[in-house]
Amino acid sequence: MNQKAIVIGAGLGGLAASSLLASRGYNVTLFEKNSTHGGKMQELELDEFRFDTGPSLFTMPFILENLFKECGEVLSDYLTFEELEPVCRYFFQDGTVFDNFSDRNRSIENITRFAPEDAEQYAEFLDQSAKLYDQTSDAFLFNPLYSLSDLKGLKLTDFLGIDAFTTVSDVVDRNFQSEYLRKFFKRFTTYNGSSPFQAPGTLNVIPHVELNQGGYYVRGGLYRISEALYNLAGKMGVTFQFDAEIVNITVKDRRAESVQIKNGDRVDADIVVANSDATDTILNLLDQKAVSNSKRNKQKSIEPSCSGFVVFLGVNKQWEHLKHHNIYFSEDYEKEFRQIFREKTLPDDPTIYIANTSYTDSDHAPENSSNLFILVNSPYVTENQDWDQLSETYSSFLIEELERRGLDGLKESITVKDVITPKGFLNRYGSNRGSIYGTSSNSKFAAFLRPRNKFRGLNNLYLVGGSTHPGGGIPLVIQSAFNALELIERYQED
Ligand SMILES: Cc1cc2nc3c(=O)[nH]c(=O)nc-3n(C[C@H](O)[C@H](O)[C@H](O)COP(=O)(O)OP(=O)(O)OC[C@H]3O[C@@H](n4cnc5c(N)ncnc54)[C@H](O)[C@@H]3O)c2cc1C
């Protein structure tokens, strides 16, 4: 008889793991507490406006392509993606605008206009970033890093020269003279929800991923990725139960024996794969007898990534200067991150990201209108914030701020509006304190603290998703499912 696998959560990690397991002959049932698949990747329709509510940039597509290949399918049969030009437009508060292109030379040409002193170093830094990727990806990304045998192939030289003992900011400052390029390169650390002023310099690998390998948009919106994964899982024979929150993982004889659904039903399992946030899984879902005090304390000490404050605006106006991806930088970057990560308050001079997908997909907004997804990095949930009140006051502030920074007439052209606060992310997806990228990398040890894809101490519980190794963001989350599969194949045979 086929082994029975239960997957908790239909985020990208859970969807990917369920397909991989089904393709290997497991009888897979996936339980999702919400009524839709995708977890933090959702889509929203407000009147005639359409938005992605989560990711807007797709990187390392080869990982998703590999997933489909492993299941005997071809990704391009499910969705199409493309690189946009410019990849992103950056606005600085002194009026300087930087269009970044996938063609390095075009970007350098641009940089020469406002920061000639840094133009040459741009290419040099991207080469350094590529080198970092070569040195670290096999060791830290495409490797479950679970047992001593996983470390065997690693060379000591892999750990040297990767800037692990300095910060992203220090490395960037050493390489660039202008504030423009400094802010530009520090921005990439936020892709995994961390502060460039705290995270190890190794994270300067991220520019390579977007600027050398490519940053992509999926036609129709990023939610097509979740749809593709859901369709793939269906094809592999995965059974889905939506509106089915798992409230307990029952443990017996060092095995996750069954899960209990909120309605009281209990379902037996040969293996359990949890895509629920690892902190919630370990501290709340698992029978507490299976979690030692030291594991509990370790899990509690893990710092979540930042969260996000998101405003969705349907507006009956277009702005010539707005592209698809747009970033409006703050004046004082260090202060902004101090407020987010140390003071845990919303920044009073934020860097504001706008995805304007109607620039590329005209049916995402009515004619002569725009669908603005506005994202500000924000602190994770603590006891001192009143998110219900901030939802109104901070979104109004952002609208005024964007008018000041060049979106004239924004306020009066709004026809629909919605907001998701960090508390909203916590309530919707159960992510640790509303974090949106899992755990932060704000210390040199963060990569080693992140829970591995197999729960130590139990024989058949596996963990996938952004709160687990190797981290947050679409490609890493898919990679976590590959890592879990590798461990399942390694440990379930005995
Ligand atoms: C605003 C925003 C912008 C982002 N931008 C980008 C971007 O541009 N590029 C990028 O690569 N990434 C981006 N990310 C990050 C990316 O969305 C996440 O890393 C990824 O989607 C997380 O996937 P996951 O598998 O960890 O699961 P999640 O999305 O967290 O899903 C977990 C699922 O488990 C379900 N669940 C939880 N507990 C239970 C339970 N007890 N029982 C049943 N079900 C349960 C939840 O409801 C949810 O559906 C962004 C995220 C946000 C929110």
The ligand as an SDF file (V2000), in Angstrom:
LIG
                    3D

 53 58  0  0  0  0  0  0  0  0999 V2000
    3.9410   41.4940    0.6370 C   0  0  0  0  0  0  0  0  0  0  0  0
    4.9200   40.4120    0.2730 C   0  0  0  0  0  0  0  0  0  0  0  0
    5.8290   40.6260   -0.7490 C   0  0  0  0  0  0  0  0  0  0  0  0
    6.7210   39.6140   -1.0990 C   0  0  0  0  0  0  0  0  0  0  0  0
    7.5380   39.8110   -2.1770 N   0  0  0  0  0  0  0  0  0  0  0  0
    8.2650   38.7640   -2.6530 C   0  0  0  0  0  0  0  0  0  0  0  0
    8.8880   38.8490   -3.9230 C   0  0  0  0  0  0  0  0  0  0  0  0
    8.7690   39.8510   -4.6360 O   0  0  0  0  0  0  0  0  0  0  0  0
    9.6140   37.7750   -4.3470 N   0  0  0  0  0  0  0  0  0  0  0  0
    9.7210   36.6250   -3.6020 C   0  0  0  0  0  0  0  0  0  0  0  0
   10.3940   35.6770   -4.0460 O   0  0  0  0  0  0  0  0  0  0  0  0
    9.1010   36.5170   -2.4020 N   0  0  0  0  0  0  0  0  0  0  0  0
    8.3660   37.5380   -1.9170 C   0  0  0  0  0  0  0  0  0  0  0  0
    7.6710   37.4130   -0.7530 N   0  0  0  0  0  0  0  0  0  0  0  0
    7.9050   36.2220    0.0990 C   0  0  0  0  0  0  0  0  0  0  0  0
    7.1250   35.0030   -0.3630 C   0  0  0  0  0  0  0  0  0  0  0  0
    5.7900   35.3380   -0.5680 O   0  0  0  0  0  0  0  0  0  0  0  0
    7.1970   33.9220    0.6930 C   0  0  0  0  0  0  0  0  0  0  0  0
    8.5540   33.6300    1.0210 O   0  0  0  0  0  0  0  0  0  0  0  0
    6.5340   32.6260    0.2640 C   0  0  0  0  0  0  0  0  0  0  0  0
    5.3390   32.8430   -0.4370 O   0  0  0  0  0  0  0  0  0  0  0  0
    6.2680   31.8220    1.5280 C   0  0  0  0  0  0  0  0  0  0  0  0
    5.8350   30.5310    1.2030 O   0  0  0  0  0  0  0  0  0  0  0  0
    5.7160   29.4320    2.3540 P   0  0  0  0  0  0  0  0  0  0  0  0
    5.7090   28.0960    1.7070 O   0  0  0  0  0  0  0  0  0  0  0  0
    6.7190   29.6840    3.4050 O   0  0  0  0  0  0  0  0  0  0  0  0
    4.2960   29.5280    2.9560 O   0  0  0  0  0  0  0  0  0  0  0  0
    3.2100   30.6030    3.3650 P   0  0  0  0  0  0  0  0  0  0  0  0
    2.9390   31.4790    2.2360 O   0  0  0  0  0  0  0  0  0  0  0  0
    3.4940   31.1770    4.6890 O   0  0  0  0  0  0  0  0  0  0  0  0
    1.9970   29.5970    3.4870 O   0  0  0  0  0  0  0  0  0  0  0  0
    1.7820   28.7670    4.5870 C   0  0  0  0  0  0  0  0  0  0  0  0
    0.3830   28.2130    4.4280 C   0  0  0  0  0  0  0  0  0  0  0  0
    0.1000   27.3600    5.5300 O   0  0  0  0  0  0  0  0  0  0  0  0
   -1.2050   27.6310    5.9750 C   0  0  0  0  0  0  0  0  0  0  0  0
   -1.2830   27.2220    7.3780 N   0  0  0  0  0  0  0  0  0  0  0  0
   -0.5890   27.7670    8.4130 C   0  0  0  0  0  0  0  0  0  0  0  0
   -0.8950   27.1190    9.5550 N   0  0  0  0  0  0  0  0  0  0  0  0
   -1.7640   26.1430    9.2220 C   0  0  0  0  0  0  0  0  0  0  0  0
   -2.4420   25.1470    9.9800 C   0  0  0  0  0  0  0  0  0  0  0  0
   -2.2700   25.0110   11.3040 N   0  0  0  0  0  0  0  0  0  0  0  0
   -3.2730   24.2930    9.3220 N   0  0  0  0  0  0  0  0  0  0  0  0
   -3.4580   24.4000    7.9680 C   0  0  0  0  0  0  0  0  0  0  0  0
   -2.8580   25.3470    7.2260 N   0  0  0  0  0  0  0  0  0  0  0  0
   -2.0180   26.1990    7.8450 C   0  0  0  0  0  0  0  0  0  0  0  0
   -1.3760   29.1170    5.7810 C   0  0  0  0  0  0  0  0  0  0  0  0
   -2.7260   29.5100    5.7590 O   0  0  0  0  0  0  0  0  0  0  0  0
   -0.6780   29.3010    4.4250 C   0  0  0  0  0  0  0  0  0  0  0  0
   -1.5640   29.0990    3.3580 O   0  0  0  0  0  0  0  0  0  0  0  0
    6.7450   38.3890   -0.3810 C   0  0  0  0  0  0  0  0  0  0  0  0
    5.8210   38.1800    0.6540 C   0  0  0  0  0  0  0  0  0  0  0  0
    4.9020   39.1750    0.9570 C   0  0  0  0  0  0  0  0  0  0  0  0
    3.8630   38.8960    2.0100 C   0  0  0  0  0  0  0  0  0  0  0  0
  1  2  1  0
  2  3  1  0
  2 52  2  0
  3  4  2  0
  4  5  1  0
  4 50  1  0
  5  6  2  0
  6  7  1  0
  6 13  1  0
  7  8  2  0
  7  9  1  0
  9 10  1  0
 10 11  2  0
 10 12  1  0
 12 13  2  0
 13 14  1  0
 14 15  1  0
 14 50  1  0
 15 16  1  0
 16 17  1  0
 16 18  1  0
 18 19  1  0
 18 20  1  0
 20 21  1  0
 20 22  1  0
 22 23  1  0
 23 24  1  0
 24 25  2  0
 24 26  1  0
 24 27  1  0
 27 28  1  0
 28 29  2  0
 28 30  1  0
 28 31  1  0
 31 32  1  0
 32 33  1  0
 33 34  1  0
 33 48  1  0
 34 35  1  0
 35 36  1  0
 35 46  1  0
 36 37  1  0
 36 45  1  0
 37 38  2  0
 38 39  1  0
 39 40  1  0
 39 45  2  0
 40 41  1  0
 40 42  2  0
 42 43  1  0
 43 44  2  0
 44 45  1  0
 46 47  1  0
 46 48  1  0
 48 49  1  0
 50 51  2  0
 51 52  1  0
 52 53  1  0
M  END
$$$$
